[in-house]
Amino acid sequence: MPSLRKQLSQAFQTAFIQAGLDPKYGDVSVSDRPDLAQFQCNGALAAAKAQKKNPREVAQKILDTVELCKDRFQFSLAGPGFINIVLTDDELAQRTQEQAQDKRRMGCDVQPAKKIVIDFGGPNVAKTMHVGHLRSSIIGDSLQRICRWMLDDENNSKQLVIGDNHLGDWGSPMGMLICELKRRHPNLPYFDPAKTGPYPTESPVTMTDLEEMYPLAAAKFKADENEKADVLRATDELQKGRPGYLALWKHFVSVTRTDLERDFGSLGIQFDHWLGESFYEALMPKMIESLKKQGMTEMSEGALIIPLATTEEPELPPLILEKSGGGYLYHTSDMATVEYRVNHFKAELILYVIDKRQSLHLKQVFMASRKTGLAKNAEMIHTAFGTMNGTDGKPFRTRAGGVLKLKDLIQMVTDEAKKRLTEMDKIGEYSEREVDEISKQVGIATLKYADLKNNRTSDYVFDLAQFSQFEGNTGPYLQYAVVRIQSLINKANFIGSGSIQPPQTASERTLMLTLLRLPDVIQRAYELYEPHHLCDYGFTLSQAFNSFYNECHIISEQDPDRKASLLRLCAQTRNQLILVLRLLGIEVPEKM
């Protein structure tokens, strides 16, 4: 069933059509003057201007025509043609009751089935996760959850939404690691050109080794031409299938993935696939040959390119498929990735949750994929995001100036959460294990909510002290709101029966209206790929509930029917907050 706002919009759009006007003028929005109305339709002004008519006369004609029961809705004209809409209290109670009875969807429509691939995470082999990986992981996971909810596939049994962690596991960085390891341990069997296996099943390096080796190898690669030549030779031999190098590479990937899965797991993030750059290596030659035959490519200064410049953008650089002298680039791998996702996953939409600084690269890939037909009819969207900065306004780092590892950041937020919890009166009632578990859940909520409450395209400042507060627009605040409501319900021994009655107070009315906004909010987050709308709503709902709780004496209410009605509103608020937090990837502790 459409949301309340959508139903109102549909009714007014029909009225505009019957008046011979464009239905776009019939859009209904939440009123920006709640003291005057709950909803408003302002289209009569624009419609009158287009038709050169009096706006109040147009608005009155719409009101005379709109097919909405005048016993359930109250309408009025204001100013030069604003239409104000107010639900009667009986109508408000009935709609809130219907939403409460829809325990599974809470009034949210299921969207038409669509195959969606979400590219997020994207770490690299030999590099442990750090704060730079955080935003893609958190935003991508939330979008994955939102899409699955909207497509009614939360358990992913229909495989409509596919999360793909595009691991950086190929190319010259692997050659750097091979050369660095050979320099340190030249007698390892992997470096014997006469040996073809079998090789040791246990990795010769740990994640700590890889972390220490990679920056040194990268520095040598940049500074020394002889070293660069050795690395490129090793990379070429790896890509041509030298057995020892392939065995080493598999160890590098396995060791890294074990470390990454631990870090992603600590955030509650899972992927359907880990198809790294190496997966697409074998697909690129066939793709390039096909593009050549179709006449899609050109030679330019020895490189194979796809021209992208247009009349509108004459300076747009071409996409390079093969470098001068041979060799592929990220462009080539990403083109093969598009082709695979469209052909194998049947993707209709591909979301790239990637730093906004990669916008030119992705623009080239998207344009080339469409121009060559590799994308077919699939839509590709760069769901870009900004940077997470420290309180000094610079990218978040350790006190020593290094890049902060994700596991260290998680420990920071967990420790801060534990500190906040120890300040609470009830902390003495909890076991040490319970305190540790709650601290972890609250710490992760601090981290995720601080990120997701911002428009994803904006840079933001991560202030640990502020974001770990149990007051204000924070993750712990919303968690605490749920725990507090559940405690109230338990105290009242409420089992969920009873009907929602018409509101008797302003705060009760506001809470009902806020609850009815949920379907529109999730729809907006889904259509715009912006989780922050859920954060805004969760905070608004929590505030509406606080006002309701302060004004309505729920536990002491003597009328059993009214008490049951108030408790149903409590339960519906709790259910919605739990859903919002779940779509943000945040768990709710049983206690706080």
Wavefront OBJ file of the C-alpha trace (Angstrom):
o trace
v 0.000 0.000 0.000
v 1.424 3.437 -0.885
v 2.533 5.677 1.974
v 0.191 8.345 3.299
v 2.061 11.099 1.465
v 1.989 9.126 -1.779
v -1.755 8.485 -1.450
v -2.353 12.182 -0.935
v -0.140 13.006 -3.917
v -1.984 10.515 -6.118
v -5.344 12.027 -5.165
v -4.181 15.577 -5.896
v -2.420 14.562 -9.107
v -5.695 13.086 -10.310
v -7.467 16.319 -9.404
v -4.958 18.356 -11.411
v -5.452 16.059 -14.416
v -9.230 16.496 -14.161
v -8.660 20.243 -14.121
v -6.684 19.960 -17.362
v -3.352 20.602 -15.642
v -0.078 18.723 -15.447
v -0.216 16.099 -12.639
v 3.303 17.058 -11.513
v 1.716 20.009 -9.718
v -0.160 17.614 -7.437
v 2.848 16.523 -5.384
v 2.113 16.663 -1.648
v 4.860 17.266 0.921
v 5.111 17.384 4.687
v 4.153 20.886 5.769
v 6.942 23.259 6.703
v 4.401 24.989 8.956
v 3.208 22.216 11.308
v 1.330 24.862 13.301
v -0.963 25.339 10.283
v -1.113 21.907 8.639
v 0.382 18.439 8.505
v 0.779 18.303 4.712
v 0.644 20.829 1.906
v 0.225 20.990 -1.853
v 1.732 24.105 -3.401
v 1.397 23.215 -7.072
v -1.535 25.532 -7.742
v 0.815 28.528 -7.828
v 3.056 27.092 -10.538
v 0.088 25.657 -12.447
v -1.697 29.015 -12.392
v 1.424 30.795 -13.593
v 1.776 28.362 -16.501
v -1.893 28.818 -17.421
v -1.950 32.566 -16.605
v -4.768 32.075 -14.142
v -5.545 33.192 -10.600
v -3.718 30.732 -8.243
v -6.401 30.787 -5.526
v -9.062 29.988 -8.113
v -6.967 27.081 -9.399
v -6.395 25.839 -5.835
v -10.115 26.059 -5.034
v -10.957 24.121 -8.184
v -8.526 21.395 -7.119
v -10.101 21.239 -3.654
v -13.559 20.951 -5.187
v -12.360 18.072 -7.357
v -9.997 16.057 -5.140
v -11.444 12.695 -4.197
v -10.606 12.497 -0.535
v -13.214 12.003 2.165
v -13.931 15.359 3.778
v -14.850 13.525 6.981
v -11.317 12.118 7.218
v -9.331 15.116 5.984
v -9.577 18.846 6.547
v -8.517 21.227 3.760
v -7.893 24.952 3.718
v -6.409 27.595 1.437
v -3.653 29.904 2.579
v -1.843 32.820 0.978
v -1.851 32.983 -2.817
v -2.934 29.350 -3.291
v -1.302 26.991 -0.808
v -3.468 23.972 -0.001
v -3.175 22.858 3.619
v -4.090 19.281 4.561
v -4.841 17.942 8.038
v -5.874 14.403 8.971
v -8.665 14.057 11.487
v -7.595 12.306 14.675
v -9.752 9.283 13.776
v -8.004 8.965 10.407
v -4.600 9.370 11.998
v -5.299 6.657 14.559
v -6.642 4.262 11.924
v -3.614 4.659 9.655
v -1.198 4.248 12.560
v -3.095 1.121 13.587
v -2.823 -0.315 10.068
v 0.901 0.334 10.051
v 1.316 -1.318 13.456
v -0.540 -4.399 12.223
v 1.840 -4.679 9.262
v 4.569 -6.137 11.457
v 6.648 -7.424 8.558
v 6.850 -4.351 6.300
v 5.601 -1.523 8.577
v 3.767 0.091 5.684
v 6.714 -0.087 3.252
v 5.972 -1.225 -0.299
v 8.141 -3.864 -1.948
v 9.920 -2.431 -4.989
v 9.974 -4.163 -8.399
v 12.649 -6.859 -8.610
v 15.985 -5.586 -9.905
v 19.445 -7.180 -10.053
v 21.843 -4.853 -8.252
v 25.603 -5.248 -7.825
v 27.228 -3.093 -5.135
v 30.986 -2.651 -5.422
v 32.302 -1.649 -2.006
v 35.172 -2.295 0.387
v 37.938 -2.687 -2.186
v 41.066 -3.167 -0.016
v 44.447 -4.296 -1.362
v 46.583 -7.352 -0.761
v 49.363 -6.859 1.817
v 47.618 -3.873 3.383
v 45.628 -4.193 6.588
v 42.415 -2.182 6.748
v 42.719 1.405 7.915
v 40.394 4.390 8.266
v 40.653 5.029 4.529
v 38.663 1.853 3.903
v 35.992 2.729 6.429
v 33.562 4.876 4.459
v 33.261 2.571 1.439
v 32.689 -0.398 3.749
v 30.125 1.234 6.038
v 28.183 3.078 3.320
v 28.245 0.095 0.967
v 27.004 -2.274 3.658
v 24.131 0.062 4.550
v 23.134 0.435 0.880
v 23.242 -3.338 0.549
v 20.884 -3.673 3.532
v 18.540 -0.931 2.289
v 18.305 -2.432 -1.206
v 17.613 -5.906 0.149
v 14.906 -4.539 2.439
v 13.219 -2.603 -0.353
v 13.340 -5.614 -2.678
v 12.061 -7.873 0.127
v 15.174 -10.026 -0.017
v 16.861 -9.462 3.331
v 18.068 -13.056 3.531
v 19.382 -12.742 -0.060
v 17.648 -15.965 -1.080
v 16.596 -14.356 -4.372
v 20.135 -13.067 -5.009
v 18.792 -9.724 -6.174
v 21.475 -7.680 -4.427
v 25.089 -8.808 -4.779
v 27.879 -7.348 -2.674
v 31.252 -7.608 -4.414
v 34.545 -6.800 -2.674
v 36.802 -5.882 -5.617
v 40.121 -6.885 -4.043
v 43.320 -5.281 -5.336
v 45.309 -8.505 -5.786
v 47.154 -8.212 -9.108
v 49.664 -6.169 -11.062
v 53.025 -4.665 -10.124
v 52.373 -4.606 -6.327
v 52.514 -8.393 -6.413
v 55.781 -8.226 -8.335
v 57.155 -5.874 -5.677
v 56.330 -8.360 -2.912
v 57.856 -11.269 -4.832
v 61.124 -9.370 -5.388
v 61.283 -8.183 -1.776
v 60.738 -11.700 -0.433
v 63.330 -13.106 -2.850
v 65.847 -10.564 -1.594
v 65.250 -11.682 1.986
v 64.865 -15.415 1.449
v 66.379 -16.360 -1.924
v 66.497 -20.080 -1.094
v 62.727 -20.508 -0.780
v 61.469 -23.123 -3.290
v 59.205 -20.584 -4.992
v 62.249 -18.915 -6.589
v 63.750 -22.069 -8.102
v 62.893 -21.809 -11.848
v 63.365 -25.572 -12.256
v 60.810 -26.408 -9.584
v 57.134 -26.654 -10.538
v 55.734 -27.858 -7.220
v 54.308 -29.009 -5.002
v 55.002 -26.036 -2.742
v 54.522 -25.642 1.025
v 50.913 -25.265 2.130
v 51.920 -22.913 4.939
v 52.603 -19.329 3.949
v 56.213 -18.145 4.224
v 54.923 -14.704 5.321
v 52.473 -13.365 7.870
v 50.266 -10.300 7.529
v 52.776 -8.426 9.677
v 55.523 -9.393 7.234
v 53.488 -8.194 4.256
v 52.681 -4.882 5.922
v 56.352 -4.298 6.619
v 57.556 -5.471 3.192
v 55.189 -3.599 0.912
v 56.092 0.056 1.639
v 59.812 -0.758 1.456
v 59.342 -2.575 -1.852
v 57.221 0.253 -3.250
v 59.854 2.839 -2.314
v 62.600 0.839 -4.036
v 60.401 0.426 -7.110
v 60.058 4.195 -7.424
v 63.672 5.059 -6.673
v 65.673 2.398 -8.511
v 65.337 1.718 -12.243
v 67.023 -1.683 -11.907
v 64.606 -2.624 -9.146
v 61.720 -1.434 -11.295
v 62.894 -3.644 -14.159
v 63.125 -6.659 -11.818
v 59.620 -6.007 -10.470
v 58.093 -5.683 -13.927
v 59.844 -8.896 -14.986
v 58.512 -10.737 -11.929
v 55.038 -9.324 -12.533
v 55.125 -10.490 -16.142
v 56.233 -13.978 -15.113
v 53.473 -14.140 -12.504
v 50.854 -13.118 -15.057
v 52.191 -15.707 -17.498
v 51.703 -18.417 -14.859
v 55.135 -19.173 -13.399
v 54.248 -21.914 -10.835
v 56.392 -20.676 -7.940
v 55.205 -17.105 -8.271
v 51.584 -18.188 -8.514
v 51.974 -20.261 -5.347
v 53.474 -17.258 -3.543
v 50.727 -14.978 -4.805
v 48.082 -17.361 -3.455
v 49.744 -17.175 -0.038
v 49.768 -13.364 -0.183
v 46.058 -13.316 -1.019
v 45.090 -15.951 1.559
v 46.983 -14.291 4.404
v 45.527 -10.901 3.533
v 41.979 -12.167 3.156
v 42.078 -13.846 6.572
v 43.081 -10.524 8.102
v 40.480 -8.582 6.114
v 37.649 -10.964 6.953
v 38.416 -10.473 10.637
v 38.206 -6.684 10.281
v 35.079 -6.746 8.122
v 33.536 -9.258 10.538
v 34.154 -6.930 13.477
v 31.992 -4.384 11.626
v 29.307 -6.968 10.830
v 30.003 -6.653 7.089
v 29.824 -9.569 4.669
v 30.242 -9.897 0.909
v 28.771 -12.342 -1.575
v 31.934 -12.298 -3.672
v 35.606 -11.365 -3.428
v 36.310 -11.138 -7.159
v 39.624 -9.330 -7.256
v 41.513 -7.843 -10.179
v 43.208 -11.200 -10.844
v 39.861 -12.798 -11.640
v 39.449 -10.548 -14.669
v 42.977 -11.022 -16.042
v 41.952 -13.970 -18.214
v 38.871 -12.116 -19.509
v 40.671 -9.020 -20.779
v 42.371 -10.356 -23.953
v 39.093 -11.698 -25.358
v 37.297 -8.439 -24.502
v 39.995 -6.348 -26.180
v 40.013 -8.502 -29.283
v 36.230 -8.167 -29.563
v 36.421 -4.376 -29.202
v 39.084 -4.235 -31.904
v 36.913 -6.219 -34.315
v 33.993 -3.876 -33.672
v 36.168 -0.886 -34.532
v 35.809 0.571 -31.027
v 39.532 1.104 -30.458
v 42.320 3.245 -31.881
v 46.105 3.372 -31.611
v 47.536 6.546 -30.092
v 51.281 6.979 -29.454
v 51.647 3.207 -29.251
v 48.752 2.712 -26.818
v 45.399 1.093 -27.544
v 42.618 3.505 -26.581
v 38.891 4.136 -26.700
v 38.296 7.824 -27.572
v 35.779 9.484 -25.262
v 35.940 13.189 -26.137
v 32.622 14.666 -27.229
v 31.399 18.018 -28.482
v 30.273 18.798 -24.922
v 33.527 17.551 -23.373
v 36.288 17.895 -25.974
v 39.055 17.639 -23.339
v 37.901 14.309 -21.864
v 40.891 11.916 -21.908
v 40.556 8.612 -23.750
v 40.360 5.313 -21.922
v 43.614 3.375 -22.291
v 43.105 -0.366 -22.751
v 46.756 -1.271 -23.353
v 49.831 0.779 -22.558
v 52.478 1.531 -25.118
v 54.727 -1.536 -25.112
v 51.969 -3.736 -23.697
v 50.364 -4.146 -20.302
v 46.917 -3.441 -18.876
v 45.711 -0.656 -16.618
v 42.922 -0.342 -14.042
v 40.697 0.925 -16.854
v 41.045 -2.417 -18.641
v 40.259 -4.456 -15.543
v 37.261 -2.277 -14.703
v 35.879 -2.617 -18.241
v 36.141 -6.426 -17.977
v 34.457 -6.182 -14.568
v 31.477 -4.342 -16.062
v 31.168 -6.930 -18.821
v 31.271 -9.817 -16.340
v 28.758 -8.275 -13.947
v 26.296 -7.613 -16.750
v 26.674 -11.003 -18.427
v 27.141 -13.254 -15.393
v 25.223 -11.498 -12.610
v 22.669 -10.031 -15.051
v 23.178 -6.690 -13.328
v 20.642 -3.991 -14.119
v 22.267 -1.523 -11.752
v 25.870 -1.342 -10.543
v 26.706 0.940 -7.621
v 30.351 1.886 -7.136
v 30.837 2.994 -3.522
v 34.186 4.638 -4.140
v 35.982 7.821 -3.040
v 34.825 10.890 -4.964
v 38.433 11.487 -6.028
v 37.993 8.573 -8.460
v 35.202 10.357 -10.321
v 37.161 10.917 -13.564
v 38.358 7.312 -13.694
v 34.835 5.958 -13.227
v 33.375 8.462 -15.677
v 35.754 7.123 -18.329
v 34.874 3.514 -17.504
v 31.131 4.224 -17.607
v 31.309 6.138 -20.889
v 33.491 3.516 -22.547
v 31.271 0.679 -21.301
v 28.185 2.353 -22.746
v 29.889 3.363 -25.997
v 31.167 -0.162 -26.666
v 27.948 -1.869 -25.585
v 29.635 -3.831 -22.776
v 27.205 -2.361 -20.246
v 24.167 -3.250 -22.390
v 21.228 -1.627 -20.587
v 22.748 -1.681 -17.114
v 22.863 1.576 -15.179
v 26.178 2.439 -13.523
v 26.310 4.960 -10.703
v 29.272 6.320 -8.780
v 27.946 6.603 -5.226
v 30.828 8.843 -4.244
v 31.831 9.783 -0.722
v 34.060 12.337 0.959
v 36.840 11.894 3.506
v 36.736 11.230 7.231
v 38.892 13.828 9.004
v 40.174 14.335 12.517
v 39.242 17.253 14.735
v 42.126 19.179 13.157
v 40.297 19.021 9.828
v 42.930 16.764 8.257
v 42.557 13.089 7.260
v 42.202 10.982 10.416
v 45.615 9.682 11.584
v 47.404 8.327 14.626
v 49.050 10.677 17.109
v 52.378 9.780 15.518
v 51.045 10.923 12.153
v 50.610 7.498 10.564
v 47.494 6.021 8.990
v 45.271 4.644 11.744
v 44.472 0.947 11.395
v 40.821 0.011 11.499
v 41.281 -2.451 14.355
v 42.919 0.317 16.403
v 40.059 2.692 15.659
v 37.538 0.025 16.685
v 39.444 -0.442 19.937
v 39.375 3.333 20.494
v 35.598 3.583 20.094
v 35.066 0.450 22.202
v 37.213 1.831 25.018
v 35.384 5.154 24.881
v 32.025 3.351 24.983
v 33.177 1.356 28.010
v 34.213 4.587 29.700
v 30.740 6.057 29.103
v 29.052 2.913 30.368
v 31.030 2.919 33.612
v 29.573 6.353 34.323
v 26.016 4.961 34.275
v 24.246 4.023 37.525
v 23.285 0.495 36.413
v 26.763 -0.615 35.392
v 27.229 -2.477 38.682
v 24.398 -4.848 37.729
v 26.248 -6.166 34.662
v 28.883 -8.862 34.462
v 32.283 -8.114 32.970
v 31.343 -10.136 29.878
v 28.135 -8.111 29.444
v 30.019 -4.831 29.789
v 32.538 -5.913 27.148
v 29.801 -7.006 24.732
v 27.761 -3.839 25.202
v 30.886 -1.698 24.843
v 31.663 -3.339 21.499
v 28.109 -2.836 20.192
v 27.992 0.779 21.360
v 31.477 1.471 19.988
v 30.579 0.132 16.523
v 27.348 2.161 16.634
v 29.405 5.260 17.457
v 31.637 4.660 14.463
v 28.976 3.744 11.910
v 26.415 6.355 12.851
v 29.005 9.138 12.923
v 29.785 8.277 9.312
v 26.302 7.542 7.993
v 24.524 10.562 9.440
v 26.430 12.783 7.013
v 25.523 13.203 3.388
v 27.919 10.658 1.883
v 29.422 13.170 -0.575
v 30.550 15.460 2.243
v 33.806 15.364 4.168
v 33.215 15.159 7.905
v 35.095 15.489 11.167
v 35.167 12.437 13.415
v 34.993 13.632 17.018
v 35.132 10.565 19.255
v 34.130 12.379 22.425
v 31.067 13.918 20.762
v 29.902 10.892 18.773
v 30.068 8.494 21.736
v 27.624 10.561 23.793
v 24.368 8.982 24.945
v 22.647 12.268 24.156
v 22.160 14.083 20.857
v 22.229 12.788 17.314
v 24.499 9.779 17.900
v 24.364 6.027 17.466
v 24.452 5.319 21.223
v 21.534 7.714 21.701
v 19.333 5.728 19.309
v 20.448 2.436 20.851
v 19.613 3.755 24.299
v 16.203 4.927 23.067
v 15.328 1.370 21.985
v 16.555 -0.167 25.260
v 14.618 2.415 27.255
v 11.378 1.792 25.338
v 11.773 -1.971 25.726
v 12.268 -1.514 29.467
v 9.046 0.503 29.606
v 7.150 -2.205 27.711
v 8.533 -4.903 30.005
v 7.589 -2.919 33.088
v 4.018 -2.605 31.807
v 3.858 -6.345 30.955
v 2.534 -5.315 27.548
v 1.884 -8.200 25.130
v 0.852 -6.168 22.078
v -2.944 -6.241 22.201
v -5.334 -3.309 21.972
v -6.208 -0.720 19.347
v -4.564 2.621 18.761
v -6.996 5.329 19.783
v -7.277 8.864 18.398
v -4.600 11.111 19.943
v -5.470 13.225 22.956
v -2.297 15.289 23.134
v -0.152 17.211 20.668
v 2.889 14.996 21.322
v 0.827 11.862 20.702
v -0.366 13.303 17.406
v 3.168 14.255 16.390
v 4.466 10.775 17.194
v 1.780 9.158 15.016
v 2.559 11.463 12.112
v 6.270 10.756 12.491
v 5.696 6.982 12.504
v 3.729 7.271 9.264
v 6.730 8.919 7.558
v 8.847 5.751 7.664
v 7.966 4.375 4.180
v 8.821 7.681 2.485
v 12.125 7.949 4.349
v 13.341 4.472 3.411
v 12.139 5.014 -0.168
v 14.184 8.208 -0.363
v 17.297 6.520 1.041
v 16.840 3.738 -1.529
v 16.274 5.994 -4.532
v 19.104 8.425 -3.730
v 21.520 5.865 -2.224
v 21.814 8.080 0.855
v 21.639 6.361 4.269
v 21.755 9.672 6.130
v 17.999 10.073 5.621
v 17.521 7.092 7.938
v 19.747 8.704 10.564
v 17.777 11.951 10.368
v 14.528 10.042 10.740
v 15.742 7.880 13.626
v 16.799 10.950 15.581
v 13.549 12.780 14.795
v 11.504 9.752 15.863
v 13.460 9.434 19.109
v 12.837 13.081 19.912
v 9.134 12.749 19.099
v 8.946 9.761 21.419
v 10.680 11.638 24.241
v 8.098 14.428 24.039
v 5.310 11.847 23.959
v 6.766 9.994 26.960
v 7.105 13.201 28.984
v 3.544 14.340 28.241
v 1.680 11.022 28.446
v 1.886 9.160 31.753
v 1.883 5.699 30.257
v 2.476 3.395 33.232
v 0.108 5.282 35.524
v -2.682 5.624 32.932
v -5.890 4.294 34.538
v -7.980 3.719 31.397
v -6.906 0.221 30.203
v -7.839 0.875 26.557
v -5.926 4.144 26.434
v -2.982 2.575 28.210
v -2.896 -0.225 25.638
v -3.052 2.372 22.847
v -0.114 4.297 24.288
v 1.906 1.110 24.698
v 1.239 0.121 21.086
v 2.720 3.444 20.042
v 5.738 2.624 22.218
v 6.103 -0.779 20.573
v 5.767 0.673 17.079
v 8.427 3.268 17.848
v 10.742 0.543 19.147
v 10.159 -1.615 16.046
v 10.867 1.249 13.677
v 14.048 2.290 15.485
v 15.298 -1.303 15.420
v 14.627 -1.455 11.659
v 16.367 1.869 11.025
v 19.417 0.784 13.000
v 19.473 -2.598 11.275
v 19.505 -0.902 7.860
v 22.440 1.171 9.090
v 24.237 -2.013 10.164
v 23.904 -1.255 13.893
v 22.960 -3.810 16.546
v 20.915 -2.942 19.623
v 22.178 -4.222 23.007
v 19.716 -5.913 25.293
v 20.878 -3.655 28.103
v 22.532 -0.254 28.404
l 1 2 3 4 5 6 7 8 9 10 11 12 13 14 15 16 17 18 19 20 21 22 23 24 25 26 27 28 29 30 31 32 33 34 35 36 37 38 39 40 41 42 43 44 45 46 47 48 49 50 51 52 53 54 55 56 57 58 59 60 61 62 63 64 65 66 67 68 69 70 71 72 73 74 75 76 77 78 79 80 81 82 83 84 85 86 87 88 89 90 91 92 93 94 95 96 97 98 99 100 101 102 103 104 105 106 107 108 109 110 111 112 113 114 115 116 117 118 119 120 121 122 123 124 125 126 127 128 129 130 131 132 133 134 135 136 137 138 139 140 141 142 143 144 145 146 147 148 149 150 151 152 153 154 155 156 157 158 159 160 161 162 163 164 165 166 167 168 169 170 171 172 173 174 175 176 177 178 179 180 181 182 183 184 185 186 187 188 189 190 191 192 193 194 195 196 197 198 199 200 201 202 203 204 205 206 207 208 209 210 211 212 213 214 215 216 217 218 219 220 221 222 223 224 225 226 227 228 229 230 231 232 233 234 235 236 237 238 239 240 241 242 243 244 245 246 247 248 249 250 251 252 253 254 255 256 257 258 259 260 261 262 263 264 265 266 267 268 269 270 271 272 273 274 275 276 277 278 279 280 281 282 283 284 285 286 287 288 289 290 291 292 293 294 295 296 297 298 299 300 301 302 303 304 305 306 307 308 309 310 311 312 313 314 315 316 317 318 319 320 321 322 323 324 325 326 327 328 329 330 331 332 333 334 335 336 337 338 339 340 341 342 343 344 345 346 347 348 349 350 351 352 353 354 355 356 357 358 359 360 361 362 363 364 365 366 367 368 369 370 371 372 373 374 375 376 377 378 379 380 381 382 383 384 385 386 387 388 389 390 391 392 393 394 395 396 397 398 399 400 401 402 403 404 405 406 407 408 409 410 411 412 413 414 415 416 417 418 419 420 421 422 423 424 425 426 427 428 429 430 431 432 433 434 435 436 437 438 439 440 441 442 443 444 445 446 447 448 449 450 451 452 453 454 455 456 457 458 459 460 461 462 463 464 465 466 467 468 469 470 471 472 473 474 475 476 477 478 479 480 481 482 483 484 485 486 487 488 489 490 491 492 493 494 495 496 497 498 499 500 501 502 503 504 505 506 507 508 509 510 511 512 513 514 515 516 517 518 519 520 521 522 523 524 525 526 527 528 529 530 531 532 533 534 535 536 537 538 539 540 541 542 543 544 545 546 547 548 549 550 551 552 553 554 555 556 557 558 559 560 561 562 563 564 565 566 567 568 569 570 571 572 573 574 575 576 577 578 579 580 581 582 583 584 585 586 587 588 589 590 591 592
